Amino acid sequence: MKTFMHVMSAAAALAACAGLANAQASIWQFNSGLTTASGPGVMASRTLQTFQVGTASSFGLPLIGGADSGVLLSDPVSGSGGGFDVRHGTAGNGGGSFGNQYTMIWDVLFPTINWHSFFNTNETNANDGDFFLRPDGGIGISGIYSGTLLANTWHRVAVTVDTSTSIITKYVDGVQVGTNGGGGVDGRWALYTTNQSPTDWFIMFGDNDGDLTTAYVSSFLFQDRVWSAGEIAAKGGPDADGIEPPAGPVPPSVSGTVSPCSPAGATAVITATPVSGLNPASTSFTVAADLSSIGLSTIALNDAGNNGDTAANDGVFGGLFTIPSLAPATYALTLNVTDNLARTGSGIANLIIFANDPTSGTFASQWDFNSAPSASPVIDSSFGLGALEFWDGVSPGGTESITEFGTTASFGIPAINGEVAGVMKFPALFSGEGFRVNSLAPGNGGGDFINQYTIAFDIFFPSAQAVPPVRFPFIETNNTNSNGGEFWANFDDRSFSFQGDGSQTEARTAANAFQLDTWHRIVFVNDTARCTSNGKVFVDGVQVFNGSTPDTTDVKYALYSTTDGDPTPIDNEAYFFVFSDVQGRTSDAYVNSFFFVDRALSNAELVALGGPSAAGIFTGSGASCDYDFNQDENVDLTDAQQMAQVFVGLLLPGSNWLDGDLNSDENADLTDAQLLAAYVVTGNCGV
């Protein structure tokens, strides 16, 4: 246990050094007594310590690399009165008021290998030493010893201590030989500092009961930071010129990002993370973004939790600016950082301006479960080219065998607005079971994936279930169902939430957003494009959530598309999953209608959708026809033009054959051509 006693003969001699500069290495080479060769440290012998200062040759020792050097001879001293007080003059670090992070290095020779304490953190030597040489040549503490020191041989012994991670790392001649536990912050291995002045010293070769042997030291270094293994390896073994000082002062650096943006007038968020300079470490920063590359002035970034910064004092700086009119391109914005020592550094944050997405909103599909599928494993769509199918990653056929098709009446559940409706029923699904959707849509929202889309469900959750459910996954964006769901119903408080792996809720609606034993129309909108990170949830035409999902273009909430480059070689598999979760966190459910479109519906459109309907989410002349490509509920020349473009695409190099499969028989052939021709001539959806 540390004490704050400082009754020792060296105390007065050392007192003048309190408050020396932080993080500057102190190095002794013993060419002129105990004074340092560089750095602010002060060394003084204790009351009973006997020592001499000479050279390797004057002591009759082996030379280091054939060259002579200054040498300190330390003779063993019994009891607690020996050793050398080393006042390093540095402040607390590593999260405490004591010195919790530091490095010590010795060029040392032992005529005989025996017990020897390298240092004691107790300022009066009242405790056992804290790092030892053992008679077998190993170095360490607490029964864990590593490496081998040889008698009458010069070695470079290095030890780094980081109590904030509880790790002591040991090196011999530049090679890491092992580690020890390093206690906790401000614990046994922490050093007294200027925070406890005038007791800011440790004792080199200090031990309370004289576990010491004769030692010769050619050079000694102390610095209040943890050197990396690479830095210590670069110094190698002992050197007659002493331990070289560490690298000179290193300025800070900074890296950053800008939210993907396209339209002029949008608000962009620029985020920057400074990295500390070294020798000494930075303790504070100012950060600015030079926007001259896009025709704007420099703006100051802040870490105060406002104006683009999401959390105060977390070391991440933020700022806002308005996007000017720019051509699609990547623009490099310069970040500049200055630390508390007036050292400067810079970095780059790229602003990516995307082109418009003319194809967005052209791929819509709906499934109304009025009858059992006609061809397993595909579930027929009411309209649209998208495919919905049973999927089993573990036991093929499992999902289809436990899924039932009937009506609200046959299942004994409430009708929808008084009307009997077709229904698909399935129980809580296990991991590896589910329903896979192929939207056949290209990327949008300025990315390769589908960043803007709307998904709607007319769905019923029964209160009576064999196993009380915890949550229900509406969608899983991973195309192999190997991650957790992204949009959930929570049964504990009947809320909805967004979460990637089920372990952390990123955003959550208010409670009682839906009810059990009640038909609801639940709509989820994702828009992670052009500076937005927005999700919406509507229940029965009423908005229950509007906020950050959070996400960015082409990341977690984006769906795979026909243009994402995965999978190959036939890249038409724009897969995502519904009602499925990799960990099997699902519930029993009844579904009357399911709709997908690759655009973010407007609030007016979402309100107009209203509540559930026995006829399905969208109805009308176009709703029953696969050829109503733009889902405007009219089969007209616009749809014919879009269909023709798709079919002609079969003739183009690299086109997707399934794009022309109008009858969904998984062949693009003469039958599809006849369907297209008949429609163009007659306006009828078939021959």
N, C-alpha and C positions, 0 to 999 in steps of 0.2 A: 504493500500500500504506500502511495506517495504521501509525503508530508511536506509542509512548507517551511521546515527548519532550514536555516542557512548559517549555522554556526561553524565556520571553517576558515582556515587561514587565508584561503584564496579569495574569499568573498569580496573583501575591500578592493583587491587588485583588479577584480573583474567588473566591479559595479559600473565603471565608466563606459562600458560597452553596451549598456541596455539600449534597445531601440534601433539596432543596426538594420540595414536594408534587407527586406524580405527576398528570399529565393536566390540570393547571390551565393555561389559556392565558396567555401573556405578551404584552402589547401595548405598543408604544412609539408616542407621538404627538409627541415632540420639542418639547414646550412648555417643558421645563426640562432641557436637556442630554440626556444619554443614559439617564436614569432611566425606568423603565416607568410607563405610565399605570395599568396593572393587571397583576397576576400577579407571580410570583417571580423572573422572569428578570433577569439583569444583563448590560449591554453595556459594553464598554470598547474604546477605540481601541488599535490596535497601534502598534509602535514608529515606523514611518515614515508612518503615516496622518495626513493633514491633513483637518480637517473644520471646519464651522461649523454652528451651530444658530441659526435665525432664523425668519422667517415667509415665506409665499409672496409677500406684498407687499414685504417688505424685500429679497427677492432679485429682485424685478421679474418674478416668474413669474405665469402665468395663475392666477386663483383657482379653487378647486374648487367648482363649483356656485354661484359668486358669493360665496363666503365665504372668509375668510382662515383659515390653519391654521399650526401649527408645522411646520417643515421642517428636515431634516438635509441639508446639502450635503456630498457626498463627492467629493473630487477624486481623479483617478486617481493611483496610486502604482506605479512600476515595481518589479519584483522581488517578493520574497515577504514584505516587511516591512509591507505595508498590510492594510487591512480592519478589521473590528470583531469582536472575540471576543464571542460570545454564549453565556453559561453559562445553560442552560435549567433545570438542576437536576432533571432527571427521570431515572428508572431505565430499564433496558433493557425492551424489549417486542417483540412480533411473533415470539416464539419464540427470541430470542437475548439475549445480555447487552448488546448495543448497542441504540441507538434505531432500530428497523427500521420504525416506523410514525410518521409525523409530517406536519404541514401547515405551510407558510410562505406568508404573504401580504404583498405590498408595495403601497402606494399610491405610485407612482414616476413621475418625469418625467425623460426624457433630452433635453438640448438637441440632441444629435446622436445618431444611431443608429449604434453601432459595437459591436465585441466588448466584452462585459461579463460578468463572472462574478457571479451572484447569491449563491452560497455555495460554500464549500469544506468538505468533511467532515474533511479532515486538520487536526489541531490545530496544526500548525506551518507550514501553507501550503507544505509541501514537495512537494505534488503539484499537478496541474492542477485547476482548479475543477470543480464537479460539475453546474452548471446555468447556461446562458449565454443572453445576448442576442446575436444574430448581426447583421451589418451590413444584412441585408435586412429586419430587424424581427422575425424569427421567434425563438421561444424553444425551448430544448431542450438536447440533448447528443448526442454520438456521431453527428453527421451527420443526426439526425432533429429538424427544427425546424418549429414550427407557429405559426399566428397571425401577427398583424402589430401591432407597436408603432410609433406615429408619433412623430416628433421634436416636442419642445416641447409635448407633450400628456400630461395626467395619465392614467395607466392603473392598473387594479388587476390585478396579476399574482399568481396563486396556483399553487402546486405542492404536490401530495400525493405522498408516497413510501410504498410498501408493499413492502418487500423480501421479505416472506413470500409474496407473489404475484408478485414481480418486475415491478411496474407503477409507473411514474411518470406522474401525470396532470397536465396543464397547462391553465390557464384564463387568459383575458384578459377583464376586465370581467364576470366571472360566467359566461362562456360557455366550456365545455370546447372546447379547440382541438386536442387530440391527446394521445397517450401515448408514453412511451418505456419500454424495458426498465429494470428497477430492480435488476439484479444479484441476489444471493442474500442470505440472512439473514446478518447481521454482515459483509457485504461492503462494496464501495466506497461505496454510498449510505447505509450505516448510520452513525449519529452516536455519538460518545463520550457516555457518560452517567455518572451517579453510580456505576455499577458499576466505572468506571475512574477515579474521583476520584483526584487533582485535575485530570484532563484532560477533564472533562465539558463541552466546548464545541465549537461549530463556528465558522467564520469567515464572517460576512456580507461580501460583496464581497471575497472572498479568492481569489487565484490565484497560482501560483508564479512566473509570468513576466510579470505585469502586464497581462493582457488585461482592461483596465478602461477605463471612460470616465466622464465627469462624470455624477453622478446626484443627483437631489433626491428625498428620501423624506419623505412626509408622515405615514405610519403603517406599522408593521411588526408582524406577529403571528406567533408560533410556538406550536404545541401538539403534544404527542406522541400524537396520534391522527390517523387519516385522515378528513378531512371528506368527506361525500358530495357528489356533484354538486349535489344539491338544496340543501344547506346553503350551498355557495359561490354558487350562483345567487341564493339569497335575499339575499346580501350585495351583489350587483350590482357596480357600478363604484365608482370612488374617491369618498370623502366627506370633506369638511372636518372632520367630527367624528371622523374616524378609522375604523378597522376595528372594528366592534362586537364585543364579546366573544361567544363562542358561547352557545348556550342554557345556562341554569343546570343544576345537577345534575339528572339524570334517574334516578329509582329503577329498580330491576330489575323485571321482570315474570316471569310463569310461566304455562305452559300444561300441560295434562295429559289423560290418558285413563284410563278404567277398563275392564278386560276385561268384555265383555257377560256379564251374570249373570242368572239367574232364581231358582233355588231358595234358600230360607232355609237357612242353614248352609254354603253354598258359600264357598270362599275366593276373594276378589277381589284382583286386582293393580291397584294405582293407580300410574301412572307420570307423573312431572312433569319438565319441562325448563325450567330458569330461563334468562332472557335478561338479559345484563349491563346494569346501569345505565351512565350516561355522565357524563362531566365530574366526576369521573374514572370510569374503568371499574371494575366490580366484579371482585374477584379471588377471592372465595369466597362460598358461600351456605349458609344453613340453610333447609330446606323442610319444611312441615307441611301436613297435610290436615285441614280442619275437617269432621267427619262428622256434625255436629249435625242436618243436614237429614234424615238417616236414623236419628236417635236414638242415635248413637254419639258417643264422645269424639274429640278431636283426636289424631291420630297423627303421629309424626315420620317423615319419609322420609329415606332415606340413599342415598349414592352409593358405598357400600363393597363392593358386589357380593354382598349377602346380604339376607335378609328382604324379598324382592320385587324387589330391584335385580339386574339380570342381569349387569352388568359394572362393575367397580370403576373409579372416577375417570374416567368417560366423560362427565360433565356431565349425565347423566340419573339422576334420583332415583327410588327405588321404595319401596313399602310394601305390606303385606298387611292385610286386615281380613275379618271374617266377615259375610256378608250376613244381616241380620235379616229377619223376615217382612215383606214389603212388597207392596203392590198393584202390578200392572203399570203402570209410568209411567216418566218420566225424572226423575231426582233430580240436582240440581246440588250438587256437592261443592266447597267453597271451598278453594283452594290458597293458602297464604301463604308468601312468600319474604322473607328478610332477607339483605342482603349484608354484606360486611366493614366497610362504612361506616355500618351501622345503618340504611340506607335500606330501606323495605319496599314490597312490591308484592303483587298477588294475581291469581288467575285462577280458572277454573272447569274441573272435570272432570266429565263427565256419566256417571252410573250409569244404564244402561238395563235396566229389568226387563221381560222379555218374558212374554207369556201362554203357557200350556201349548200343546202342539201335538197336538190330538186325532187328526189325520190321519196322524201319523208311523207308518210301517211298514205302510201299507195298499197300497202299490204295489210288487209284486214281479214279476219276469219272468226266465225262463230260456231259454237257447237250447242245444239238444243237436243236434250237427251229424251227424245220421244220414242225411241225404239232401240233394241240391242244392235250392236255393230254388225254390219253385213259382211265384213272381211276382217278377221283377226290378224294382227293386233291393232289395226287402225280403227279409230272411232270416227264415223262419218261426220263431216262438217255440214252445217246448214248452208253456209256460203263461205267463199274464200278458199285459197289453195293451201292454207296451212294444214298441218297434219297433227292430230292428237292420237297417241297410242299408249297402250299398256306397256309398262317398262319394268323389267325385273333384272337387277344387276346381280342378284344372289341366286334365286331359284326361279328360272324362267317359267312363266305361266301363273305365278302366284297371285299377282295383282288381278289379272282377268278372272281367275277362278273365284275370287271373293267379292267381285264387283257385280252388282245387280242393276237391272233396268226395269222400271215399272212406272207407276203413277203415284201421285200423292195419295190417291184412294187406296191403291193396292198395298202401299206401305203403311197405311194408317196414320199419316201425318197431315197437318192442316193443308187445305187447298191454298192456292195463291190468289188472293183477292176474290175468293169464292169460286174459282175455276180449278177444275182438275188439270194438273200439269204433268208432263213427262218428267221423269226424275232418274238420275244415276245415283245409286247408293253404294257407299264403300265404308268399311270399318277403319279403325285406326291402323295405319300401315306401318309395317316394320321397316328397318333400314334395308335398302335394296329393293323396295317396292315403290311404285308410284306411277305417274302419268307424265309422258314426255311430249313436249310440243316442238314442232318444227315450224317456225313462223315464215320461213322462206324470205325474210326481209333482209335488205342490205343494211350496212351501217348508216347511222345518221347522227345528227347533233354534233358534227365536226369531228367524228371519230370513225374507226373501223367497225366498232360494235354498235348495237342499237342502244343509244343513250336516251332516246325520247320514245316513250310508249305509254299506252293505257291498257290496263287489264281489268275486266269487270266480271263479277260472279253473282248469280242469283243462287243463294246458298242458305242452308238450314242446318243448325247444330242442335241435336237432341240433348235434353238434359239427362235422360236415362242412358248411361253407357256402362259397359262391363267394367271398364277401368276409367276412373275419373280423369279426364284429360287435363293437362297443364297448359298446352298451347297447340296451335294449328298453323302449319306453314302454307301460305297461299302460293308463293313462288320460291324457286331455288334457281339462281342464275347460272350456277355451274353446269356445264353441258354434259357432265357424267354423274351428276348428283353426288359428288364427293365432298361437298361442303354443307354447312348449315343453311337453313332457309334465310331469306332476306326480308320478307314481309309476313307478319305473324298476327294471329288472334290470340290473346291471352285470356285464359278462363278464370284466373284468380280474381281479376277485377273487370273482365270483359272490356278490355282496351285493345288497341292495335299498337304494334311496335315494329321498328326496323332494327335488325341486328344480323351481323354476318355469320356468327358461329354459335349463337344461342347463349353465349356466356356473358355477353355484355350488351345491354340495350342501348342503342345509340339515340333513339328518339321514340317517344311514346305518347299516344293520345290520352285524353282524359278517360276516366273510368266510365263504364256503362255506355260505351259507344255502340254496342250491339247487345242483343238479348238471345238467350237460349229458347228453343221451341218456337222460333219466330223466323219467317222468311225475310231475308234482307238482300238488297242489292248493294254489294260492296265493291267499290272501284278504287284501284290504286294507280296513280299517275307518277311516273318517274321522268325527270328532266335534269340530267347532269351534263348539260351542254352550254357552251357560250356563257361562261361566268356564272351559271346557276348551279346550285346543288339543292334541288328542290323536289320534295315529295308531297303528294296530296292524297288524302283519303276522303272519299265521300261515301256516306251510308244513306241509302234511300233518298238521294238528291241533296243531302245536307253535308256540308263540309265539316269534318271532325278533326282534320289535321292539315296544316300547310306550313312546311318548314324544311330544314336541312335533313337529308337522309342519314348522314352526310356522305358525299362522294364527289368524284371528279370524272371527267370524260374517260370512257373506256376502262373504268375500274369496276368496283364490286357490283353495283346495281345495274350496270350495262349488260345487255343480253348478247349472246353469240349471234352472229349474222352470217349472211352469205359472202361477206367481204372481209371477214376477220382473219383469214389465213389459217383457220383451224376448224375442222380437220382437213387433211389432204388425202388423196389427190382430188376427190370430188367435193368441192367446198360449197355444198348447198345445204349443209346441215346446221341451220340456225336454231340449235336446240336450247331449251330451258325446261324446267320441271314445274308442275303444279301439284299441290297437295302432298309434297314429298319432302323428306328430310333425311340426311345421312345418318342421324342418330335415332330415327324412328319416333320423333316427338310429334305425334299427330293425334287425331280424334276421329270418331264416326262423323259422317257428314252426308247430306243429300244436296245434289246440285241439279238445278233446272236448266241453267244456261251459263255459258262461258264465252267471253269475247276478248279478242286481242286486236290492237291496231298499232302501227309503228309511228305514232305521233302522240304528243301530249294534248289531250282534249282541253278545251278552254273551260273556264268555270261555268260559263253560260251553257255549254254543251253538257257538262257534268250535272248541273242542276236539272236540265231538261230530261236527263235519263230517268230521274225520279226513282221510284221503288220497284220491286220485283214484279214481273208479269208472267203469267202462265204461257204467253206466246213467245217469251224470250226477250233478250235485251234489245235487239234491233229487229224490226219486222217491216214488211212492205214488199213492193214488187221486186225491188233489187235485193232485198235481204235473203230471198230464197234462191238466188242465182249466183253461181260461182263467178260470173263475168262482170259483176258490179265491182270493178277493181277499186274505185275510189270511194265506195260505200256512201254514195249520195242518194241511195235508194232510187236511182234511175239507171236503166240499162240503155246507154246511148253511145254516140260516136266517140266520146272521150274514152269510154271503157274499151271500145273496139281498137282505138289507136294504141292504148296501153297494152292490150293483149297481143296485138300484132308485133309490137316492139319486143315483147317477151319471146314470142315464138320465133321471130327472125333471129333472135339472139342465139338460137341453136346452131345457126350457120356460122357464127363468129368464132374465131380461135379462142379457146379458154372459156367458152360459155358453159353454162350449167344445163345438162340435159333435162333435169327435172323441171326447169322453168317452163317447158312446153308441154308438160304432162297435164293437160287440162282436165282429163277425166280421172286423174289420180289412180291410174292402174300401174304406175311405176314404169311406164314406157312412153316415150315421146315418139309417136308414130303416125301413120296415116289417119287413124281414128281421131286423134287430136286435131289434125289438119281439117278433117271433115267438120268437126265441131266448130272450129273457128270460122270456116267458110259459111256454114249454115247460119251462124249467128250474124255474121256481117251482112248476109243477104236478107235474112228473115227477121232478125232481132229476137229469135227464140233461143232459149238456153238448151238446145239439144237437137237431135236429128230424128 
